[in-house]
């Protein structure tokens, strides 16, 4: 993938963990989103996107997270995003209220455990409350 962000994958086929490093903006958000969606195979129950190492996230990046949530929900899969409280991306996702729609975890292990605990049952893309 070209552009500001680098993507690496870990985890298993059931819950892939995608680690994004660098910046996400209009120049790479669409391509990054496509690459992330490709990581979710038939056997996956969810996807964890680790944004801990993202140092820049503009409105295209925010739309990317919402697009992922919408598409994965349509497929019956769960999405969890990781962004520690001290990470720049955390405040962006809170300020834009994305954390009301997409669960935001502090650690990858917590995100994976939450998906496993949910048993892969998509809860629907709607405001938490």
Backbone torsions as a table, in degrees:
resi	resn	phi	psi	omega
1	UNK	NA	132.2	179.3
2	UNK	-90.4	168.9	175.8
3	UNK	106.0	-158.0	-172.2
4	UNK	-80.6	-28.7	-172.5
5	UNK	-99.7	149.4	173.3
6	UNK	-117.7	137.7	-177.7
7	UNK	-117.7	131.3	172.8
8	UNK	-132.4	148.4	-175.5
9	UNK	-117.4	139.2	173.5
10	UNK	-139.1	-173.2	179.8
11	UNK	87.4	-169.8	-178.3
12	UNK	-113.4	-178.3	-179.7
13	UNK	-68.6	-21.7	-179.4
14	UNK	-77.1	-41.6	177.5
15	UNK	-137.9	86.5	177.1
16	UNK	-67.5	145.8	176.3
17	UNK	-117.3	118.0	-179.4
18	UNK	-105.8	119.3	179.1
19	UNK	-101.0	124.2	179.8
20	UNK	-109.8	133.3	177.8
21	UNK	-125.5	144.4	177.3
22	UNK	103.4	-146.3	-177.3
23	UNK	-113.4	149.1	176.7
24	UNK	-122.2	120.3	177.7
25	UNK	-145.7	-169.6	-175.3
26	UNK	-60.8	-24.6	-177.8
27	UNK	-73.0	-19.5	-176.2
28	UNK	-137.3	-2.3	-174.6
29	UNK	-62.3	-44.4	-178.0
30	UNK	-63.6	-48.4	-179.4
31	UNK	-63.0	-41.1	178.7
32	UNK	-64.3	-43.2	178.3
33	UNK	-60.5	-44.1	177.7
34	UNK	-60.7	-43.7	179.6
35	UNK	-63.7	-40.6	179.2
36	UNK	-64.9	-43.5	179.4
37	UNK	-64.4	-32.5	177.9
38	UNK	-66.2	-22.2	-178.9
39	UNK	-74.6	-14.9	-175.2
40	UNK	-94.1	98.0	-178.5
41	UNK	-83.4	-177.9	-178.5
42	UNK	-61.0	-32.2	-177.4
43	UNK	-88.4	-3.5	-177.3
44	UNK	-75.8	141.1	174.0
45	UNK	-102.5	-11.9	179.5
46	UNK	-175.7	179.5	-179.6
47	UNK	-138.1	135.3	172.2
48	UNK	-108.5	125.3	176.3
49	UNK	-111.0	112.1	-178.3
50	UNK	-90.8	107.8	180.0
51	UNK	-102.8	17.0	-177.6
52	UNK	-56.5	-34.3	-176.8
53	UNK	-99.5	13.7	176.4
54	UNK	-84.3	123.8	-177.5
55	UNK	-102.1	-6.1	178.9
56	UNK	-151.6	131.5	179.7
57	UNK	-143.5	112.9	178.4
58	UNK	-99.7	-168.5	-176.3
59	UNK	-61.8	-30.4	176.4
60	UNK	-66.2	-35.3	176.3
61	UNK	-68.3	-38.5	176.2
62	UNK	-63.2	-45.7	177.2
63	UNK	-61.0	-36.1	177.7
64	UNK	-58.5	-47.2	-179.8
65	UNK	-62.0	-43.3	179.2
66	UNK	-67.0	-37.9	176.3
67	UNK	-61.8	-44.6	178.1
68	UNK	-59.7	-46.4	-179.1
69	UNK	-60.4	-44.2	-179.2
70	UNK	-64.0	-47.7	-177.7
71	UNK	-67.4	-42.0	179.4
72	UNK	-67.5	-38.1	176.0
73	UNK	-61.1	-42.0	178.0
74	UNK	-59.4	-33.4	179.4
75	UNK	-86.1	-3.0	-178.3
76	UNK	77.9	26.1	-179.8
77	UNK	-113.9	157.6	179.8
78	UNK	-101.1	150.8	174.8
79	UNK	-124.7	134.0	171.8
80	UNK	-129.0	138.2	178.9
81	UNK	-113.2	138.4	178.7
82	UNK	-108.6	126.8	177.1
83	UNK	-158.8	97.3	-178.8
84	UNK	-55.3	154.6	-176.8
85	UNK	-55.6	-29.6	-178.9
86	UNK	-91.2	1.4	178.8
87	UNK	-84.0	140.6	-179.8
88	UNK	-54.6	-35.9	-176.7
89	UNK	-66.8	-28.6	-177.8
90	UNK	-59.7	-49.2	-178.4
91	UNK	-66.6	-34.8	177.5
92	UNK	-63.1	-45.1	-179.0
93	UNK	-68.2	-31.4	175.3
94	UNK	-73.0	-46.0	-178.8
95	UNK	-61.8	-33.1	179.9
96	UNK	-91.6	3.9	177.9
97	UNK	64.6	17.3	176.7
98	UNK	-62.7	-32.5	-179.4
99	UNK	-66.1	-11.2	173.5
100	UNK	-77.2	-22.6	-176.5
101	UNK	-109.4	-30.7	-177.4
102	UNK	-123.0	121.7	180.0
103	UNK	-58.8	132.8	-179.3
104	UNK	-114.8	115.6	-177.7
105	UNK	-105.6	156.0	178.3
106	UNK	-80.6	-30.6	-174.6
107	UNK	-135.0	150.1	178.7
108	UNK	-60.3	-44.4	-178.7
109	UNK	-58.6	-38.0	178.5
110	UNK	-66.0	-40.3	-179.8
111	UNK	-65.6	-44.9	178.5
112	UNK	-62.4	-44.9	-179.7
113	UNK	-61.9	-38.2	-179.9
114	UNK	-65.8	-39.3	177.9
115	UNK	-67.4	-44.0	178.0
116	UNK	-60.5	-42.9	-179.0
117	UNK	-64.0	-33.2	179.5
118	UNK	-75.7	-12.0	178.2
119	UNK	66.0	21.1	176.9
120	UNK	79.8	8.8	179.3
121	UNK	-83.4	110.1	179.0
122	UNK	-63.6	133.6	-176.4
123	UNK	-96.3	2.7	179.0
124	UNK	90.5	143.7	-178.8
125	UNK	-90.4	90.6	179.2
126	UNK	-152.1	165.0	-177.4
127	UNK	-60.0	138.6	175.9
128	UNK	-75.4	148.2	177.5
129	UNK	171.0	NA	NA
